[in-house]
């Protein structure tokens, strides 16, 4: 949140760097330089906003699951634990804080009537640091009266990040849902337009399940084929080398009818993707996924120069890589 300007016009001798308020781009810079704000301290602020943080969730428990819920999973929630002292900033009591993949009307956050907070993950980012944008929405929710949605706003470059607001020792355990009933405190009582809106949202959600036997792997079902999308924290170059070695040796599949088809790049992490037969359910992927994880760990533990076939396999994977952000 931008700091309010002092009542008196500050002079260059009395205003220090951290106290420069944000004003209109064409207005005189409050530092007293005589130049317009956009050509003075505004230039520094604009650079801070535009600077891209490639791994915004780094340092948070469950970084790979944060990425999955942001980019791949339609409906999921995770209970969050605030860092010590953060809840004291709130207006009234905060019984709980819950991360949600998406909220109605793409609200950044919602303060429910009981004071609990829903924080939306799949929202528009106003800066190059998604962690800062989400933290700003959370702080605004803490300061919002219960029973009120939190509107979108531009994030101040000096705003805190999630890593400062959340307890980074708490577990991050996503619960994947078949629909968006978690929007409402009592979904069964929904009627009229609220019920119709919920029904439309549920109908658009792709069936998704989180695998239990490996970390951050999500099965999803579509009419033509199913998929496994697996978010991995292994550095990209090492992971691509390992996947190439397994592909060249014919060990990259998850069983008959499955195929490693490429990968996504999202928030600094790599997400390998497998095509699965349309009749292959999530439970049937558990065992082959665990076996693949063991093979991948073995290859990663013994890096070696790639052969010609492995280099071709790697080039093929790179050519089919898609960047989501």
C-alpha positions, 0 to 999 in steps of 0.5 A: 500500500502506498504511504500517504503524503505528509500534510506539508510539502516535503523538501529534499533535505527532509525526505529520505529514500524510503519515505518517498510517497507515490504520486501522479506520474506527471506531478512534481516528485516529492523529493524536491528535485524539481523533476516530474515523478515519472522521471525521478523516483517514479522510474525506480518504482516502475522498475521494482514493479516490473522486475520479474521474480522467476520463482515466487514461491521459493522458500515456502513449504510445498513450492511445487504444489503452489505452482500446480494450484496456480496453473494446473488445478481447477478447484483446491484449498489449503489451510495456511498458518500465519507467521507470529504477530501477523494476525494481530494486524487484523480487524477482528478475529481471524479464525482461519486463512485458506488458500483457494485456487480461484474465488468468485469473480476472480476476487483476490481474497474474501473476508467471510462474515465469521472473519475467516479469510479465503485467499485466491491464487489464480488471480491477475498479477499486478507486478512481477512478483506473484508472492508480493501480489498475494501477500498484499491481498492477504494484508488487505483482507486482514484489514477488511471488515468481515463479510467483504470481498477484497478488490484488486489493486496495484501492488506497492513495490515495498509490500511484504511477500508471502514468505514474510506473512506465512509460517514457513515451517507449517505443512502445505497439504492441498485438498483437491475438490470436484467443484467450488462448493468451498466458496460458500459457508453452506453450499447446500443452501445456495439458491437462485443465481448463486446456485446457478453460478456455482453449477456453471463453475462446477461444470467447467472444472476438469476432473483432477486428482492428486497422487498420494505416492509421489509429490506434486503430481496431478492426474486429470481427465479429459474426453479424449485422453487423460494426463499426468502433470508432475511439478518437479523442483529439480533444476531444469537443465538437470531434469531435462538431461535425466528425462532425455536419458530415460526417454532414449532408453525407453524408460520414460513411460508410465506403462502401456499406452502412456507417453512422456509428451513434453513439459511446461515451464511455470514459475521457475519449475519444470512440469513434465506431462504424460498422455494416459489412456482415457480409461486409466484412472488416477489410482492406476497411475500411483504404482508406475509413477512411484517406479518412475520416481525411483528411476529418475532419482537414480539417473539424477544421482549419476549424471553423465554426458549425453549420447547422440540418441539422448541429445536428440531425445533432449532436443525433442523435449525442449521443442515441446516445452511450453512456458505458462508464465 
